[in-house]
């Protein structure tokens, strides 16, 4: 095999391998992000459930207040009845005026307690509406989550199928690459976060954006050798404008 053609072929294979590995990485990242997507939708459900529980607790607290207030109102009414009943037994005008003032005071207390009762009942009504709203929201969020999970389950299956195919393609590809070159590629991959082969464009490495010496850039453009970026050590290639998609 002609050495020049051999290196050209090896470089082309490395470019294909990098594209394949980048696709695999992207697919894995898509799969890894799925639990977070589900969690973000579940957060809305948790918020609805929390609001629902708070509203229920508020109703329970208000119901207790209502019961206590009902008891208070009954006691005031009984007190007024007793005061009015004793009025007929009073003999002096002074005692009668004092009794009227006490009845008036009790009736004001009754009016205040009844107003508070109305306020409590309004609060209960408002809390009941919130409970219904949040109950409906919980149902909607659960339905939405079910739909999202079904779609994401399809996405997981698609990603798994894609990864399986990519792994098969990768295995066939590395069989054509020289072992020493492949090991070098993998070393760069590990040290450069999965990006070992990059384009050289406008006399700059597209991996680290550092300037490439003019003579080296000319050599890269020939595609006759595997050339490394002098800064980041990534493998460089030049893609002719007419070959770009």
ABEGO torsion letter per residue (X at the ends): XBAAAAAAAAAAAAAAAAAAAAAAAAAAAAAAAAAAAAAAAAAAAAAAAAAAAAAAAAAAAAAAAAAAAAAAAAAAAAAAAAAAAAAAABABAAAAAAAAAAAAAAAAAAAAAAAAAAAAAAAAAAAAAAAAAAAAAAAAAAAAAAAAAAAAAAAAAAAAAAAAAAAAAAAAAAAABBAAAAAAAAAAAAAAGGBABBBBBGGBBAAAGBBBBAAAAAAAAAGABBBBBAAAGBBBBBBBAAABX
